[in-house]
């Protein structure tokens, strides 16, 4: 039986994202997403993680308006500080 070769092709696209650091506790991702929703920002995707040794979570949002989203998330971070 002949060996079969499978090729996987992927297309990558770089996009700007909005990033915020929030406390690592339940509800913070929802708070950030709600703030964006209240500002009429469409969220295409999000993901989050922790930096080693940090008590804050880094949340990344792919949105339709990065400038406005960054402003809203900066306000949220300032309120949390």
N, C-alpha and C positions, 0 to 999 in steps of 0.2 A: 504494500500500500504506500503510495507516495506521500512524502511529508507535505504538509500544507503550511503556507506562510500567511500570516495575517498581519496586515499593516494597520496601525491606528494613527489617524491623523487628527490633530487638534489645531484649532485656530485660537490664538490668544490676542487679547485686546487690552491695552492699558487704559485705565480710566482714573480720573481723580475721585477721591473718596473723602468723606467727612469722618473725623476721628474724635472721640471723646474718652476721657478717663473718668470712671465712676467708681463708687465704693463697691467692693466685692460682697454683695448681699442680695437677697431675693428682691426682685422688683425693679432694680436699677435699669436693666435693659428695657423693660416696659415703660419706665418713666421717660427714658431718652426717646424711644420710639413714639410715645404719646406726644412729646414736645414737638417732634417733627410733624406728626399728623395734625396737630393744632395749628401749625404754621403752614399747612397745605403743601407739605413736602411729600413727594411720592418716594417711598423706599423700594428700591429694586432688590436689594439683598443686604444682609448684615452678617457679621461674624464677630466673635470676641475671643479674648484670651488674657492671660496674665503674664506679666513680666516677672522673671525670677526675682524673688526678694521684695516684690511690691505687694501692697495690700489693695491696690486699685486694679480694676479691670479695664482693658482697652477694648472699646467697641468701635467697629468700623461699619459705616453705612455707605452703600452705593445708592445715590439719590439723583433726582432729576435737577436739583439746583444746589450745587455744592456750596456756593458762597453763602446763600441764605441758611442752609443747614448748618454750616460751620458757625455762623453767628448765633443761631438758636442753641446749639450744643455748648458754645462758649458760655452763654448765659446760664445754662443748666449747671455746668461745672463750677461757675462762680458761686451759685446758690448753694452748692454742696460743700464748698470749701469752708 
